[in-house]
Amino acid sequence: MKLESWLRVTGCFVVSLALVACLTVGREFDTSKVGQLVIGHTTRDEVHRMFGEPWRTGLEDGRRTWTYGHYRYKLFGTTETRDLVVRFDPNGVVASYTFNAAPPLEGSL
């Protein structure tokens, strides 16, 4: 194959790859259930039943945290992110949570 032909093929491949390129991190989770979380009432087992295994776990101010996140980064187009961080009290009950989405979900605040 001549160098010129090889460069054309390679160039077309790179451009095609760039047009569809995206990176996905985390796991999808059911965002429609976020409104079912009740601070001071929902237990860790109930959170697990609603959303499954957390993508990440950790500690924040000494409290156990579970993070559910799904992030789809696109070279072209709109990046889509969803994350839910649930903080539990020492008894395994939801102490607080945050949910963020970009672009915002329809019907969200």
Buried (B, 14 or more C-beta within 10 A) or exposed (E): EEEEEEEEEEEEEEEEEEEEEEEEEBEEBEBEEBEEBEEEEBEBEBBEEBBEEBBEEEEEEEBBBBBBBBBBEEEEEEEBBBBBBBBBBEEBBBBBBEBEBEEEEEEEE
